[in-house]
Amino acid sequence: MKTSIATVSISGNLREKLEAIAAAGYDGIEIFEQDFIADEGSPRDVGRMVREHGLEITLFQPFRDFEGLPQPLRARAFDRAERKFDVMQELGTDLVLFCSSCHPEALGGIDRAATDFRELGERAAARGLRVGYEALAWGRHVNDHRDAWEIVRRADHPNIGLIVDSFHTLGRKLSPESIRAIPGDRIFFVQLADAPAIEMDLLYWSRHFRNMPGEGDLAVTDFMRAVMATGYAGPISLEIFNDQFRGGNTKAIARDGYRSLMAVMDDVRRSEPTLDVDLPAFPAPIAPKGVAFIEFATRGDEARALGALLSTLGFSHTGQHRNKAVSLWQQGDVRIVLNEETEGYASSAWAARGTTVCDIGLQVGSAAETIARATALGAQSFSQPIGPGELEIPAIRGLSGSLLHFLDDSSGLERVWEVEFEPVEQPNEGAGISRIDHLAQTMSYDDMLSWTLFYTTLFEMAKTPMVDVIDPDGLVRSQALAAPDGALRITLNGADSHRTLAGRFLSDTFGAPLQHMALATDDIFATAEALAARGFQPLPMPANYYADLAARFPLAPEMLVRLQAANILYDADENGEFFQLYSRAFAGGLFFEILQRKGGYAGYGAPNAPFRIAAQKRLTRAKGMPSG
């Protein structure tokens, strides 16, 4: 399978784009006329530069407003086409995209358009070139791939074929199933794009809100299943128009696009195994089994303060690494590692950010399969020298360069705690915390699509709709990802402004990957009592919050008293109830959440977020005051 991406899909000048596209692993590019016109090189120079990057030009585009024109506009359109054919030959590509006309003087009629394309096919054939015709969703007379195919069919010329684009089909809510009836050799090119479900003008939606397959809400996999059922064997290409991507990180967006292509074509072959999908074999999406550990890079007084906080949370110092300054703290199924090493990755993370979460361990069925899928999708593997008697646990890079390690039962990696750690103390009775409910990662809003794609293509995880969280000083967008059984839950929180709590955390910690960890208990009131006995200081909530609870929920007076006394937040929906208790911030804005779910409540207490944030901000430094 040849992979391709339109140069308009990513930011930068043409040379920067080519470097990023080649590094991401694509086979070719759709070259947009604007990109090479803006370059100082001639078309021949540009073609040579593309090939020097190991790429081919899979498509030249776009040619607009060709078919159905009256004279003398028709003659001028053919003259324009001949000039573009000259450019194509200089560039070294043989396929050009003609999109359906939007010209105000264009005349309708399938036969009229077919006649124009038959003549164009003769001219293209004389130069050894091919023309692909695409129905724009907003075309004046042709806006449906079925009509475009009928024009191509009636043109009946081997150098005239169809180009299909997932956005133009799915954006108009057309079924892609009719594509299955088209002969695969008459489809010259396939373009993919996803988009969020937004009701707006089609042209504006297309030009500003397309995104990578898997990042939106369109049925891109169903579209590609229909295309592959035709026997199509040409390039699969991305054509993305997105304002956010135009100003984003060129290399990161190129990598996201490659990941999305690999993932959607893997979905195609798994959902319809009889289709011939030319894709290297790699494992199916991984079913996560939970969080195996959270590792902090820390040192000195900061490490001692963190250890003291863990003690007030009911954790026990159960193990010490045999070779390294690394301690293990446990409660229930939760393991927290404090790494005070002065060499290696944790040391560099501490030097950059101070006390920070540098590593997340995930429990999976097979660590080897997880790494195989991750690297097939473009993830960056990680390794560093191991000491005597240590296990080599596979890992990849995560958010902000942090690490994701993978442990499993089948290979013995889950024995790392007994192999590498010596016992220090037996776990005490704890405070009732039993497991990690979810992890909350904070990032720039511009990075949210990328990390949503990362997790949902690697793991069996589904995304919930994005929600807006109101901060007193701005807006934070939040999206939750969860495995079907809830074994792994991650919330992604995107900050636009450094004035928000999330934005300040990012700026103060230079982009630390994890802001808070949510720990689950089966009895929030018993846990709160145990925490208080250990000297834990909860985040104080104002009386106004509890007065509002009394108005919003039919809670018994004694329940309200208990909630307020323990600074516990409350929410409920038709499925169940939710209780939350927060630590105060530490180490630049990190904090713990302790929660209890009752019934089938599957949310994250979003209605409480504005009040929690306001309470946290009351305890932080004043606005405008530098951090240290």
ABEGO torsion letter per residue (X at the ends): XBBBBBAAABBEBAAAAAAAAAAAGBABBBBBAAAAAABABBAAAAAAAAAAAGBBBABBOBBBGABGBBOAAAAAAAAAAAAAAAAAAAAGBABBBBBBBABAABBBEAAAAAAAAAAAAAAAAAAGBBBBBBBBAABAABABAAAAAAAAAAAGBAABBBBBBAAAAAAAGBBAAAAAABBAAABABBBBBBBBBBBBBAAAAAAAABBBBGABABBAAAAAAAAAAAGBABBBBBBBBBAAAAABBAAAAAAAAAAAAAAAAAAAAAABAABBBBBBBBBBBBBBAEBABBBBBBBEAAAAAAAAAAAAAGBBBABBBAABBBBBBBBEABBBBBBABABEAAAAAAAAAEBBBABBBBBBABAAAAAAAAAAAGBBBBBBBBBBGBBBBBBBBBBGGBBBBBBBAAAGAAAAAAAABBBABBBBAEAGBABBABBBBBBBAAAAAAAAAAAAAABBBBBBBBBBBBBAAEBBBBBBBBBAAGABBBBBBBBABAABAAAAAAAAAGGBABABBBBBBABAAAAAAAAAAAGBBBBBBBAAAAAAAAAABBBBAAAAAAAAAAGBBBBBBAAEBBBBBBBBBBGGGBBBBBBBBBEABABAGAAAAAAAAAAAAAABBBBGBBBX
